[in-house]
Amino acid sequence: MASNSRELEQRSEVGPQDEPSAEWGWHGGFPKGTIAGGIVTIILCAVFFIGPYQSRTQDLWLGGVILVVLIGMALQIRKKRNAWRR
């Protein structure tokens, strides 16, 4: 049904070029979900250390993945804690 109202549609100050999802709604993140996913990933990778393997090459890869996830989580937590200072 058409409206004769001359009111303008309220739009956010964020442009769709900057954040494409701003046009259709929510465009936030999952900070707690990301940390929980990192913890689950670390636990699963640590469980894979146990096994009857001939070579220990996979242990290097698993350790590397765990290290990268830990560094990523630490950076995210640090960024979140220092966000109020900006």
Residue frames relative to the residue before (quaternion, step in Angstrom):
aa qw qx qy qz dx dy dz
M 1.0000 0.0000 0.0000 0.0000 0.00 0.00 0.00
A 0.4215 -0.7209 0.4982 0.2333 3.57 -0.82 0.98
S 0.2350 -0.7589 0.5941 0.1259 3.52 -1.16 0.67
N 0.3610 -0.7326 0.5374 0.2102 3.55 -1.04 0.78
S 0.4010 0.7388 -0.4565 0.2915 3.56 1.27 0.11
R 0.2956 -0.7601 0.5550 0.1640 3.56 -1.05 0.76
E 0.3841 0.7240 -0.4849 0.3052 3.57 1.26 0.29
L 0.4056 -0.7019 0.5349 0.2379 3.54 -1.08 0.80
E 0.5332 -0.6090 0.4811 0.3367 3.52 -1.16 0.62
Q 0.4015 -0.7083 0.5283 0.2407 3.56 -0.95 0.91
R 0.0328 -0.7943 0.6064 -0.0154 3.57 -0.75 1.04
S 0.5377 -0.6136 0.4675 0.3403 3.51 -1.20 0.54
E 0.5833 -0.6015 0.4265 0.3407 3.55 -1.27 0.37
V 0.5809 0.5707 -0.3696 0.4474 3.57 1.28 -0.23
G 0.3455 -0.7574 0.5203 0.1903 3.54 -0.79 1.02
P 0.5742 -0.6071 0.4210 0.3529 3.60 -1.07 0.65
Q 0.5874 0.5660 -0.3792 0.4369 3.60 1.16 -0.42
D 0.6697 0.4908 -0.2908 0.4755 3.57 1.08 -0.74
E 0.7832 0.0030 0.0447 0.6202 3.55 0.92 -0.95
P 0.3232 -0.8065 0.4596 0.1841 3.58 -0.04 1.28
S 0.6690 0.5066 -0.3167 0.4420 3.61 1.01 -0.64
A 0.4759 0.6809 -0.4439 0.3358 3.63 1.21 -0.18
E 0.6236 0.5663 -0.3407 0.4177 3.56 1.12 -0.60
W 0.7900 0.3092 -0.1706 0.5012 3.62 0.99 -0.70
G 0.7946 -0.3229 0.1538 0.4906 3.59 1.15 0.24
W 0.8675 -0.0779 0.0747 0.4855 3.49 -1.13 -0.82
H 0.0469 0.7938 -0.6045 0.0473 3.56 -1.02 0.83
G 0.3440 0.7494 -0.4890 0.2845 3.53 0.96 0.89
G 0.4823 -0.6451 0.4998 0.3186 3.54 -1.22 -0.48
F 0.4126 -0.6715 0.5505 0.2752 3.54 -1.34 -0.05
P 0.0928 -0.8459 0.5202 0.0720 3.64 0.43 1.10
K 0.6881 0.4471 -0.2954 0.4893 3.62 0.91 -0.80
G 0.6363 0.5300 -0.3227 0.4584 3.58 1.07 -0.72
T 0.6306 0.5324 -0.3271 0.4604 3.56 1.07 -0.72
I 0.6561 0.4919 -0.3059 0.4837 3.57 0.95 -0.85
A 0.6526 0.5044 -0.3168 0.4683 3.61 0.93 -0.85
G 0.6488 0.5108 -0.3140 0.4685 3.59 0.99 -0.79
G 0.6362 0.5267 -0.3215 0.4632 3.57 1.06 -0.73
I 0.6477 0.5104 -0.3174 0.4682 3.56 0.99 -0.83
V 0.6466 0.5093 -0.3177 0.4707 3.59 0.96 -0.86
T 0.6411 0.5264 -0.3200 0.4577 3.59 0.97 -0.84
I 0.6558 0.5080 -0.3090 0.4652 3.58 0.92 -0.87
I 0.6569 0.5049 -0.3165 0.4620 3.59 0.93 -0.87
L 0.6737 0.4932 -0.3054 0.4579 3.59 0.88 -0.90
C 0.6553 0.4946 -0.3203 0.4726 3.59 0.95 -0.78
A 0.6425 0.5196 -0.3295 0.4569 3.60 1.01 -0.75
V 0.6244 0.5339 -0.3399 0.4578 3.60 1.06 -0.70
F 0.6448 0.5392 -0.3213 0.4361 3.59 1.06 -0.70
F 0.5038 0.6342 -0.4336 0.3949 3.61 1.22 -0.18
I 0.6620 0.4777 -0.2934 0.4974 3.58 1.15 -0.64
G 0.4671 0.6763 -0.4789 0.3084 3.56 -0.68 1.00
P 0.5050 -0.6655 0.4639 0.2948 3.57 -1.19 0.50
Y 0.1779 0.8138 -0.5301 0.1581 3.58 0.51 1.15
Q 0.4834 -0.6570 0.5026 0.2865 3.57 -1.16 0.67
S 0.7786 0.2460 -0.1102 0.5667 3.53 0.98 -0.90
R 0.3344 -0.7452 0.5406 0.2014 3.56 -1.12 0.54
T 0.2832 0.7734 -0.5157 0.2359 3.59 1.19 0.48
Q 0.6410 0.5349 -0.3298 0.4407 3.57 0.99 -0.81
D 0.5875 0.5728 -0.3741 0.4322 3.60 1.12 -0.54
L 0.6227 0.5297 -0.3370 0.4670 3.58 1.06 -0.71
W 0.6699 0.4922 -0.2957 0.4707 3.57 0.93 -0.89
L 0.6611 0.4986 -0.3114 0.4662 3.58 0.92 -0.87
G 0.6425 0.5129 -0.3154 0.4739 3.57 1.01 -0.82
G 0.6441 0.5208 -0.3149 0.4634 3.57 1.03 -0.77
V 0.6481 0.5029 -0.3175 0.4757 3.58 0.97 -0.83
I 0.6424 0.5154 -0.3219 0.4669 3.58 0.93 -0.86
L 0.6597 0.5128 -0.3080 0.4549 3.58 0.93 -0.88
V 0.6601 0.5023 -0.3104 0.4643 3.60 0.92 -0.88
V 0.6592 0.4948 -0.3120 0.4725 3.60 0.95 -0.85
L 0.6437 0.5178 -0.3249 0.4605 3.61 0.96 -0.79
I 0.6525 0.5012 -0.3136 0.4740 3.59 0.95 -0.85
G 0.6500 0.5180 -0.3140 0.4590 3.58 0.97 -0.84
M 0.6610 0.4965 -0.3048 0.4729 3.57 0.97 -0.84
A 0.6475 0.5180 -0.3209 0.4575 3.58 0.97 -0.82
L 0.6540 0.5057 -0.3133 0.4673 3.59 0.98 -0.80
Q 0.6555 0.5054 -0.3175 0.4627 3.58 0.99 -0.78
I 0.6509 0.5000 -0.3161 0.4758 3.59 0.95 -0.84
R 0.6470 0.5143 -0.3165 0.4655 3.59 0.98 -0.83
K 0.6491 0.5135 -0.3113 0.4669 3.58 0.98 -0.85
K 0.6575 0.5117 -0.3041 0.4619 3.58 1.00 -0.84
R 0.6788 0.4914 -0.2970 0.4578 3.60 0.96 -0.81
N 0.7336 0.4109 -0.2313 0.4894 3.59 1.05 -0.71
A 0.4220 0.7353 -0.4534 0.2751 3.62 1.25 -0.04
W 0.6536 0.5349 -0.3287 0.4227 3.61 0.98 -0.70
R 0.6202 0.5746 -0.3396 0.4121 3.60 1.17 -0.42
R 0.6225 0.5758 -0.3389 0.4076 3.58 1.18 -0.43
